[in-house]
Amino acid sequence: MPFRFALAPVLRLRQSIERQRTLALQAANLQVSRAQENLAQLDRFLSDSDQSDSAGLAAGRTAAELQFASVLRENMQRFREELRSDIRKLELERQKALGEYRQAYREREVLETIRTRQRRVYQQEQLRRQQQELDGAYLLQRWLHRN
């Protein structure tokens, strides 16, 4: 009779939950990465804007152009702070997703360990039964040779 794990349906459920948690963690990682990349692009834009304003001032830009650039830079700074706040929130969500994944991993791992132990016990019992059958056959053969 082949090995049957009584908790196989529960193990499959735990594996499914772990896969779902993995996907959620990957999505959270992606969101954080995208937000960080947006922040990096914004920082590069602001840096380039500062250099452009300095060059424009030396080249004789009008006051209206400089004021527009200043207002634009202030708006971008506010947007930058909002983006940093969003990144902090996304980091918290990622930490939560990581915790949920770790919990699902542990729960699945416990069932895998139980299954492995039960399989080992089953195999040992199978070997013991086979040995008993061989011993019985040997004893029967010896008994038949004597008689």
Summary of the structure (lengths in Angstrom):
residues: 147
radius of gyration: 34.0
end to end distance: 35.0
largest distance: 122.2
contacts: 366
relative contact order: 0.13
helix: 93%
strand: 0%
